[in-house]
Amino acid sequence: MIDAGHEPVPAWCKPPGRAISPADAATVARALADAESYRRDGAEEQCADCEAAPAGACEDHLNDLDLADAYADLGRQLQQDGAE
C-alpha cells in the first residue's frame, strides 16, 4: 500500500534490451561480429551493377557495408557496456 504522504524517491531501471546477462551480451557481440564479417565478405564480391556504378559498388553492396558498420558499432557498445 502506498502512503500518500511519503517522500518521493527517484528510481532508475535499465532500458529495455539491457536485461541480458554478461554472457548473453558476449554471445550477441560474437553474433554481430559474424554478421559484420558476412556482410563485408558479400560486399567484396563485384556484381554487374557494381561494375556499372560510379562509386564502384552497387546500392545493395553499399547497404551491406552500412549494415556491417552498424553491427560493428553495436558490438563495440555491448563490449563497453559489459566492462562497466
WOMOQUI-V840646 format. One line per field, one symbol per residue. psi: psi as a letter, one per 30 degrees, with the letter a starting at -180 (. if undefined). Layout:
psi->???
This chain:
psi->kkjfglkkjklklklkfghlleeeeeeeeeeeeeeeeeeeeeffjkleeeefkfffkleeeeeeeeeeeeeeeeeeeeeeeff.
